[in-house]
Amino acid sequence: MKATYLLSLTLLLIASQSTSLNAQNYSLKVTESHFNAGKQNYQGYSTRFTLPYKQVKKEWWRYIKAKAHIYNHKTHYTLTLPAKGDANTPVTFVSKLEKGDYRGPLLMVAPADENLNPQQSTALKKDLKFLLIDFKIEYYTTILQEQIDKQERTNRKISKDLHRLRRRNSSHTDKVAAQLEAGQRQLDALKTSLKQIK
């Protein structure tokens, strides 16, 4: 009875992890974008997430807080990066996160300084594009590493259960062995996703 309950619970865990993995798209795609923030129109870049809006908002806040001074306008942020190297002026840009449609939340960034010449504006847009990509890499890497760690713990537990069942010549051995095999496939898929992001 206990082995059957354990088997059912573990299969349920593996199934839920497979569903969450398949439902998430770890794309690093960033596209040129025009958007309104406040009463102004901006030209920059955007990227989409299949993760929940609140989760993306929290992680984006955490990410940019470590890099820039933030002014919260409720509908968007104005961010200022301190001057570095030969540059004697800080860099200002806007960031807006929308809940989006069925495809998921949309994160947008664009230069906010109207005094930039075209060359400076192009260079800043390029930097902002890389900022979005860097954020996505860091964010997705963290998510996948947590899932990998969790799956490894689950696989170790199943392996111990399988070893115990084999010693007892239990009739549940084949089911638990299949469960361990499925868990290993899940772990391999997670590791492959992580390699593709890095």
C-alpha positions as CSV (number, residue, x, y, z in Angstrom):
1,M,0.0,0.0,0.0
2,K,2.8,2.4,1.0
3,A,4.8,1.6,-2.2
4,T,1.7,2.2,-4.4
5,Y,1.1,5.6,-2.7
6,L,4.7,6.5,-3.2
7,L,4.6,5.5,-6.8
8,S,1.5,7.5,-7.5
9,L,2.8,10.6,-5.8
10,T,6.2,10.5,-7.6
11,L,4.6,9.9,-11.0
12,L,2.3,12.9,-10.3
13,L,5.4,15.1,-9.5
14,I,7.2,14.0,-12.6
15,A,4.1,14.7,-14.7
16,S,3.7,18.2,-13.3
17,Q,7.4,19.0,-13.9
18,S,7.1,17.8,-17.5
19,T,4.1,20.0,-18.0
20,S,5.7,23.1,-16.6
21,L,8.9,22.5,-18.7
22,N,6.9,22.0,-21.9
23,A,4.8,25.1,-21.2
24,Q,7.8,27.4,-20.8
25,N,9.6,28.8,-23.8
26,Y,13.2,29.7,-23.0
27,S,13.7,31.7,-26.2
28,L,16.2,34.6,-26.1
29,K,14.5,36.3,-29.0
30,V,14.6,40.1,-28.8
31,T,12.9,42.3,-31.5
32,E,12.8,46.0,-32.4
33,S,9.8,47.6,-30.9
34,H,7.8,50.9,-30.6
35,F,5.8,51.5,-27.5
36,N,4.1,54.2,-25.4
37,A,5.1,54.9,-21.8
38,G,3.4,57.8,-20.1
39,K,2.6,60.2,-22.9
40,Q,5.7,59.5,-25.0
41,N,6.5,57.2,-27.8
42,Y,9.7,55.2,-27.6
43,Q,11.7,53.1,-30.0
44,G,13.7,50.2,-28.6
45,Y,13.5,46.5,-28.1
46,S,11.1,44.0,-26.6
47,T,11.0,40.4,-25.6
48,R,8.3,38.0,-24.5
49,F,8.0,35.6,-21.7
50,T,5.7,32.5,-21.2
51,L,6.2,32.8,-17.4
52,P,3.7,34.5,-15.1
53,Y,3.6,38.3,-15.3
54,K,4.1,38.8,-11.5
55,Q,7.1,36.5,-11.5
56,V,8.8,38.3,-14.4
57,K,8.0,41.7,-12.9
58,K,9.7,40.6,-9.6
59,E,12.8,39.2,-11.3
60,W,13.1,42.2,-13.6
61,W,13.0,44.6,-10.6
62,R,15.6,42.5,-8.8
63,Y,17.8,42.5,-11.9
64,I,17.7,46.2,-12.7
65,K,17.8,47.3,-9.1
66,A,21.4,46.0,-9.0
67,K,22.4,47.9,-12.1
68,A,20.5,51.2,-12.2
69,H,18.7,53.9,-10.2
70,I,15.0,53.4,-10.7
71,Y,12.1,55.9,-10.8
72,N,8.8,54.1,-10.7
73,H,6.0,55.8,-12.8
74,K,3.5,53.0,-12.0
75,T,3.1,52.2,-15.7
76,H,6.8,52.1,-16.5
77,Y,10.2,52.7,-15.0
78,T,12.8,55.3,-15.9
79,L,16.2,53.9,-15.2
80,T,19.5,55.7,-14.9
81,L,22.8,53.9,-15.3
82,P,25.7,55.7,-13.6
83,A,28.5,57.1,-15.9
84,K,31.3,54.7,-16.5
85,G,34.8,55.1,-18.0
86,D,35.2,58.1,-20.3
87,A,31.5,58.8,-20.3
88,N,30.8,61.7,-18.1
89,T,27.0,61.5,-18.3
90,P,24.7,58.8,-17.0
91,V,22.6,56.8,-19.4
92,T,18.8,57.0,-19.0
93,F,16.3,54.6,-20.5
94,V,12.7,53.5,-20.0
95,S,11.4,50.0,-19.2
96,K,7.8,48.8,-19.5
97,L,6.3,45.4,-18.7
98,E,2.9,44.6,-20.1
99,K,0.8,41.6,-19.2
100,G,0.5,40.9,-22.9
101,D,-1.9,38.6,-24.6
102,Y,-2.1,34.8,-24.7
103,R,1.5,34.7,-25.6
104,G,2.6,36.1,-22.2
105,P,4.1,39.2,-20.7
106,L,6.1,41.6,-22.9
107,L,9.1,43.5,-21.6
108,M,10.2,46.6,-23.5
109,V,13.2,48.9,-23.1
110,A,14.3,52.1,-25.0
111,P,16.6,55.1,-24.7
112,A,14.9,57.9,-22.8
113,D,17.3,60.8,-23.5
114,E,16.1,62.9,-26.4
115,N,19.4,64.7,-26.6
116,L,21.3,61.7,-27.9
117,N,22.6,62.0,-31.5
118,P,21.7,59.1,-33.9
119,Q,25.0,57.3,-33.3
120,Q,24.6,57.4,-29.5
121,S,21.0,56.3,-29.7
122,T,21.9,53.3,-31.9
123,A,24.7,52.3,-29.6
124,L,22.4,52.6,-26.5
125,K,19.7,50.6,-28.2
126,K,22.3,47.8,-29.0
127,D,23.3,47.9,-25.3
128,L,19.7,47.6,-24.2
129,K,19.2,44.7,-26.5
130,F,22.1,42.9,-24.8
131,L,20.6,43.9,-21.4
132,L,17.4,42.1,-22.2
133,I,19.3,39.0,-23.4
134,D,21.5,39.0,-20.3
135,F,18.4,39.3,-18.1
136,K,16.7,36.3,-19.9
137,I,19.9,34.2,-19.7
138,E,20.3,34.9,-15.9
139,Y,16.6,34.4,-15.2
140,Y,16.2,31.2,-17.3
141,T,19.4,29.7,-16.0
142,T,18.2,30.2,-12.4
143,I,14.8,28.6,-13.1
144,L,16.3,25.6,-14.9
145,Q,19.1,25.1,-12.3
146,E,16.4,25.0,-9.6
147,Q,14.4,22.4,-11.6
148,I,17.5,20.3,-12.2
149,D,18.4,20.3,-8.5
150,K,14.8,19.3,-7.7
151,Q,14.8,16.5,-10.3
152,E,18.1,15.2,-9.1
153,R,16.8,15.0,-5.5
154,T,13.6,13.2,-6.8
155,N,15.7,10.8,-8.8
156,R,17.9,10.0,-5.8
157,K,14.9,9.3,-3.7
158,I,13.3,7.0,-6.4
159,S,16.6,5.2,-6.8
160,K,16.8,4.5,-3.0
161,D,13.2,3.3,-3.1
162,L,14.0,1.1,-6.1
163,H,17.0,-0.4,-4.3
164,R,14.9,-1.2,-1.3
165,L,12.1,-2.8,-3.4
166,R,14.6,-5.0,-5.2
167,R,16.0,-6.3,-1.9
168,R,12.4,-7.2,-1.0
169,N,11.7,-8.7,-4.4
170,S,8.6,-6.4,-4.6
171,S,6.1,-6.6,-7.4
172,H,6.4,-2.8,-7.7
173,T,10.0,-2.9,-8.8
174,D,9.3,-2.6,-12.6
175,K,7.0,0.4,-12.0
176,V,9.5,2.2,-9.9
177,A,12.3,1.4,-12.4
178,A,10.2,2.9,-15.2
179,Q,9.6,5.9,-12.9
180,L,13.3,6.4,-12.4
181,E,13.9,6.1,-16.1
182,A,11.2,8.8,-16.8
183,G,12.9,11.0,-14.1
184,Q,16.2,10.6,-15.8
185,R,14.8,11.6,-19.2
186,Q,13.3,14.7,-17.5
187,L,16.6,15.5,-16.0
188,D,18.4,15.1,-19.4
189,A,15.8,17.4,-21.0
190,L,16.4,20.1,-18.4
191,K,20.1,19.9,-18.8
192,T,19.8,20.1,-22.6
193,S,17.6,23.3,-22.2
194,L,20.2,24.8,-19.9
195,K,23.0,24.1,-22.4
196,Q,21.0,25.8,-25.1
197,I,20.5,28.9,-23.0
198,K,24.1,29.2,-22.0
